[in-house]
Amino acid sequence: MACNLPFSQGDGASIAQLNGRRQMPTTRRKGARRSARKYGKAAGKSVEAAVRRMEEGKLLSGKAGHGGRVTSRKQAIAIGLSEARKRGAKVPPPPR
């Protein structure tokens, strides 16, 4: 016995579409906000430059480079963020 209902054919039409109603788009609640970037683009470039200098063996630690060569990736990132802070880039304050 064949049924004359259009959604029984298996053509993928949903019941809401068949009733002539459109589904509401999924949106955020009114109170929900997007989180802002913690680090600015300039900070990212400064960190990239510091890591690149570390890989080339040209990144030195300490004032005027008297601390020796940096070999740790974490230390290179910290130096890059510190340089970005000095230039005024958007970087959160260092942890205490």
MARRO-577300 format. One record per residue (C-alpha): residue number from 0; y negated, z negated, x. Coordinates in Angstrom, 1 decimal, always signed. Each point is the difference from the previous one (the first is absolute). Layout:
// MARRO-577300
<NUM, <Y, Z, X>>;
...
This chain:
// MARRO-577300
<0, <+0.0, +0.0, +0.0>>;
<1, <-3.3, +1.1, +1.5>>;
<2, <-3.0, -2.2, -0.2>>;
<3, <-3.4, +1.7, -0.6>>;
<4, <-1.9, -2.6, +2.0>>;
<5, <-1.7, +1.6, +3.0>>;
<6, <+0.7, -2.9, +2.4>>;
<7, <+3.8, +0.2, -0.6>>;
<8, <+0.2, +3.3, +1.9>>;
<9, <-0.4, -1.6, +3.4>>;
<10, <-3.1, +2.0, +1.0>>;
<11, <-1.6, -3.0, +1.6>>;
<12, <-2.8, -0.5, -2.6>>;
<13, <-0.8, -3.7, -0.6>>;
<14, <-0.4, -1.6, -3.4>>;
<15, <-3.7, -0.7, +0.8>>;
<16, <-0.6, +3.7, +0.6>>;
<17, <+1.8, +1.0, -3.2>>;
<18, <-2.2, -2.3, -2.1>>;
<19, <-3.1, +1.7, +1.4>>;
<20, <-1.1, -3.1, +2.0>>;
<21, <-0.8, +0.1, +3.6>>;
<22, <+1.1, -2.8, +2.3>>;
<23, <-2.7, -2.1, +1.6>>;
<24, <-0.5, +0.6, +3.7>>;
<25, <+1.1, -2.8, +2.2>>;
<26, <-3.2, -1.7, +1.2>>;
<27, <-1.0, -3.3, +1.6>>;
<28, <-1.1, -3.0, -1.9>>;
<29, <-3.7, -0.4, -0.3>>;
<30, <+0.0, -3.1, +2.2>>;
<31, <+2.1, +1.5, +2.8>>;
<32, <-1.8, +1.3, +3.0>>;
<33, <+1.1, +2.1, +2.9>>;
<34, <+0.2, -1.8, +3.3>>;
<35, <-2.6, +1.2, +2.5>>;
<36, <+0.9, +1.1, +3.5>>;
<37, <+0.2, -2.9, +2.4>>;
<38, <-0.7, +2.2, +3.0>>;
<39, <-2.5, +2.9, +0.2>>;
<40, <+0.7, +3.4, +1.4>>;
<41, <-2.0, -0.7, +3.1>>;
<42, <+2.1, -3.0, +0.7>>;
<43, <+3.2, +2.2, -0.2>>;
<44, <-1.5, +2.5, +2.5>>;
<45, <-0.9, -2.8, +2.4>>;
<46, <+3.5, -1.4, -0.1>>;
<47, <+1.5, +3.5, +0.5>>;
<48, <-2.2, +0.5, +3.0>>;
<49, <+1.0, -3.4, +1.5>>;
<50, <+3.7, +0.7, -0.5>>;
<51, <-0.4, +3.4, +1.6>>;
<52, <-1.7, -1.5, +3.0>>;
<53, <+2.8, -2.6, +0.3>>;
<54, <+2.6, +2.8, +0.0>>;
<55, <-2.0, +1.8, +2.7>>;
<56, <-0.1, -3.2, +2.0>>;
<57, <-3.8, -0.2, -0.1>>;
<58, <-0.5, -2.9, -2.4>>;
<59, <-1.0, -3.2, +1.9>>;
<60, <-0.2, -3.5, -1.4>>;
<61, <-2.7, -2.6, +0.5>>;
<62, <-3.7, +0.4, +0.9>>;
<63, <-0.6, +3.0, +2.2>>;
<64, <+3.8, +0.6, +0.1>>;
<65, <+0.7, -2.8, +2.4>>;
<66, <+3.0, -1.2, -2.0>>;
<67, <+2.2, +2.9, +0.9>>;
<68, <+1.7, +2.8, -1.9>>;
<69, <+1.0, -0.4, -3.6>>;
<70, <+3.7, +0.8, -0.7>>;
<71, <+0.4, -1.6, -3.4>>;
<72, <-0.6, +2.1, -3.1>>;
<73, <-1.1, -3.1, -2.0>>;
<74, <-2.6, -0.8, +2.7>>;
<75, <-1.3, +3.6, -0.1>>;
<76, <-0.5, -0.2, -3.7>>;
<77, <-1.8, -3.4, +0.3>>;
<78, <-2.3, +1.6, +2.7>>;
<79, <-0.7, +3.0, -2.3>>;
<80, <-0.9, -2.3, -2.9>>;
<81, <-2.2, -2.1, +2.2>>;
<82, <-1.9, +3.1, +1.2>>;
<83, <-0.4, +1.2, -3.6>>;
<84, <-1.5, -3.4, -1.0>>;
<85, <-2.5, +0.3, +2.9>>;
<86, <-1.0, +3.5, -1.4>>;
<87, <-0.5, -1.4, -3.5>>;
<88, <+3.0, +1.7, -1.6>>;
<89, <+1.6, -1.5, -3.2>>;
<90, <+2.6, -2.4, +1.5>>;
<91, <+0.9, -3.5, -1.4>>;
<92, <-0.8, -2.9, +2.3>>;
<93, <+2.8, -0.9, +2.5>>;
<94, <+2.5, -2.7, -1.2>>;
<95, <-0.8, -3.6, +1.1>>;
